[in-house]
Amino acid sequence: MLKDVLFSLNFLKEKGFPVVKSAQVKNLQEAQRKACEFNYPVFIKIISDKIIHKAKQGFVKECVNEQDLKDKFTKMEKAAKLEDENAGILIQEHSHGTELILGLKQDEVFGKVILVGSGGTLTELIKDISFRACPINKQDAKEMLEELRIFNHLKSKEGMLEDLIVKTSQLPVKELDINPVMVNTQSVHVVDARLIL
């Protein structure tokens, strides 16, 4: 069964993944409270099974202050209801850095396969991806990272990312798409994810 982003992020958090602070909000007042708690700037995005490519469809917005949040939240709420009447809104603390994708899928030939690559909205365009059949170890994870064209941007957190890749490969899920994992010199954070248990 396909799970939404909030379920997926909570699942990963319970498994010890470094997940960015996130909360589903019911209205603008809740969003404003959470934005103050997370500190501006923040991101808002749609929670919906019907809206898959959130960023491409304009359903991921950065809000730099309270007025900006008010304007964008109201517009997003209206637009989302037209696409999916059950859609919710997720608010997240701001994160920045190099975007990485981590994924698991079942391959007909190789069985369970893990992929690592350039993440974000350009994933399909750039096609900077490395695959391995599971199970993998830390050396496999190291080689996967080194195969990527963006490797130089990941070096400061190489050890942490190797552990994260191995940990991902061991998850008891049918399919998983973590995109993006945001990597900078200070931190590594899972920002968005979808999984099939």
C-alpha positions as MATLAB code, in Angstrom:
seq = 'MLKDVLFSLNFLKEKGFPVVKSAQVKNLQEAQRKACEFNYPVFIKIISDKIIHKAKQGFVKECVNEQDLKDKFTKMEKAAKLEDENAGILIQEHSHGTELILGLKQDEVFGKVILVGSGGTLTELIKDISFRACPINKQDAKEMLEELRIFNHLKSKEGMLEDLIVKTSQLPVKELDINPVMVNTQSVHVVDARLIL';
ca = [
       0.000    0.000    0.000;
       1.298    3.448   -1.017;
       1.731    5.766    1.984;
       1.617    9.571    1.988;
       4.569   11.839    2.753;
       3.749   12.378    6.443;
       3.380    8.644    7.138;
       6.595    7.992    5.183;
       8.576   10.660    7.050;
       7.323    9.405   10.432;
       8.177    5.823    9.461;
      11.741    6.861    8.568;
      12.072    8.957   11.732;
      11.091    5.927   13.837;
      13.800    3.946   12.024;
      16.408    6.515   13.074;
      16.647    8.546    9.866;
      17.475   12.266   10.198;
      14.124   13.744    9.125;
      13.537   17.479    8.819;
      11.009   18.894   11.363;
       7.544   18.527    9.820;
       3.920   18.903   10.869;
       0.550   18.604    9.171;
      -1.539   21.731    9.756;
      -5.319   22.105    9.520;
      -5.482   25.870    8.987;
      -3.474   29.073    8.636;
      -3.345   29.709   12.396;
      -1.737   26.299   12.996;
       0.690   26.963   10.140;
       1.672   30.318   11.646;
       2.288   28.731   15.060;
       4.447   25.982   13.553;
       6.350   28.480   11.401;
       7.301   30.429   14.538;
       8.312   27.172   16.245;
      10.451   26.064   13.260;
      11.746   29.631   12.625;
      11.341   31.358    9.263;
      11.941   30.650    6.444;
       9.787   27.488    6.217;
       8.400   25.336    3.424;
       4.779   24.377    2.858;
       3.764   21.460    0.636;
       0.746   19.376   -0.231;
      -0.084   15.982    1.298;
      -2.016   14.084   -1.361;
      -1.988   10.706   -3.099;
      -3.309   12.379   -6.254;
      -0.634   15.076   -6.499;
       2.612   13.197   -7.142;
       5.017   15.807   -8.571;
       4.370   18.467   -5.948;
       7.216   20.844   -6.833;
       6.554   20.695  -10.597;
       2.858   21.469  -10.019;
       3.608   24.436   -7.750;
       2.668   22.708   -4.510;
       5.966   23.346   -2.691;
       6.553   26.932   -1.554;
       9.167   28.684    0.565;
       7.717   31.242    2.988;
      10.092   33.855    4.372;
       7.810   35.659    6.851;
       4.284   35.656    8.281;
       2.707   37.693    5.455;
       4.387   35.500    2.834;
       3.076   32.391    4.609;
      -0.445   33.846    4.772;
      -0.494   34.646    1.034;
       0.982   31.340   -0.146;
      -0.912   29.128    2.312;
      -4.287   30.591    1.264;
      -3.545   30.187   -2.465;
      -2.166   26.671   -2.031;
      -5.133   25.563    0.054;
      -7.586   26.689   -2.647;
      -5.586   25.166   -5.515;
      -5.098   21.873   -3.665;
      -8.809   21.415   -3.013;
      -9.464   21.620   -6.770;
      -7.004   18.750   -7.342;
      -7.894   16.660   -4.287;
     -10.639   17.563   -1.811;
      -8.874   15.488    0.881;
      -5.486   17.172    0.431;
      -3.680   18.429    3.516;
      -0.798   20.847    3.997;
       2.561   20.000    5.522;
       4.868   22.624    6.978;
       8.596   21.969    7.305;
      11.623   23.732    8.672;
      13.913   25.178    6.029;
      16.754   23.012    4.760;
      19.257   23.637    1.989;
      22.170   21.944    0.258;
      22.864   19.345   -2.410;
      19.815   17.238   -3.226;
      20.217   13.469   -3.204;
      17.732   10.733   -4.080;
      17.651    7.361   -2.306;
      15.391    4.595   -3.519;
      14.482    0.945   -3.180;
      12.568   -1.147   -5.688;
      11.945   -4.725   -6.714;
      13.681   -5.683   -9.965;
      12.523   -8.759  -11.909;
      16.115   -9.916  -12.494;
      18.115   -8.682   -9.481;
      15.452   -8.683   -6.772;
      15.668   -5.819   -4.265;
      17.719   -2.960   -5.729;
      18.922    0.294   -4.138;
      19.643    3.474   -6.051;
      21.457    6.673   -5.109;
      21.683    9.761   -7.281;
      21.232   13.459   -7.895;
      17.889   14.376   -6.387;
      15.262   17.081   -6.526;
      13.209   18.064   -9.545;
      16.106   17.398  -11.962;
      16.459   13.677  -11.127;
      14.941   12.415  -14.370;
      16.695   15.058  -16.475;
      20.241   14.607  -15.127;
      20.144   10.814  -14.704;
      23.150   10.850  -12.325;
      22.329    7.563  -10.575;
      24.113    4.491   -9.204;
      22.431    1.089   -8.601;
      23.305   -2.001   -6.556;
      21.500   -5.241   -5.766;
      20.809   -5.726   -2.044;
      22.201   -6.575    0.419;
      25.005   -4.006    0.362;
      27.724   -2.994    2.819;
      29.471    0.297    3.617;
      32.105   -0.239    0.905;
      29.329   -0.675   -1.686;
      27.712    2.538   -0.445;
      31.058    4.366   -0.690;
      31.516    3.216   -4.298;
      27.957    4.260   -5.186;
      28.581    7.792   -3.908;
      31.925    8.018   -5.723;
      30.210    7.108   -9.011;
      28.012   10.225   -8.853;
      28.915   13.446  -10.651;
      27.814   15.377   -7.538;
      30.195   13.430   -5.263;
      32.379   16.490   -4.558;
      29.361   18.185   -2.960;
      28.780   15.188   -0.668;
      32.320   14.566    0.638;
      31.852   16.472    3.914;
      29.133   13.993    4.973;
      30.423   10.910    3.144;
      30.543    8.625    6.197;
      27.054    9.598    7.339;
      25.672    9.080    3.826;
      27.301    5.649    3.554;
      25.539    4.615    6.778;
      22.271    6.082    5.499;
      22.487    4.132    2.217;
      23.169    0.835    4.015;
      20.343    1.550    6.465;
      17.977    2.299    3.569;
      18.886   -0.993    1.882;
      17.809   -2.888    5.013;
      14.343   -1.340    5.374;
      11.399   -3.800    5.310;
       9.559   -2.034    2.464;
       8.508   -3.026   -1.030;
       9.396    0.308   -2.618;
      10.811    3.568   -1.335;
      11.536    6.965   -2.850;
      13.372    9.463   -0.618;
      13.732   12.653   -2.634;
      15.360   14.828   -1.634;
      17.847   14.057    1.064;
      19.338   17.528    1.662;
      23.099   17.456    2.246;
      25.275   20.360    3.418;
      28.433   20.715    5.491;
      26.437   20.941    8.749;
      23.688   18.362    8.286;
      21.895   15.637    6.356;
      18.075   15.696    6.335;
      15.349   13.636    4.687;
      12.863   16.178    3.304;
      10.366   14.104    1.301;
       9.578   10.417    0.949;
       7.017    7.963   -0.382;
       6.967    4.300    0.487;
       5.061    1.136   -0.307;
       4.987   -1.322    2.590;
];
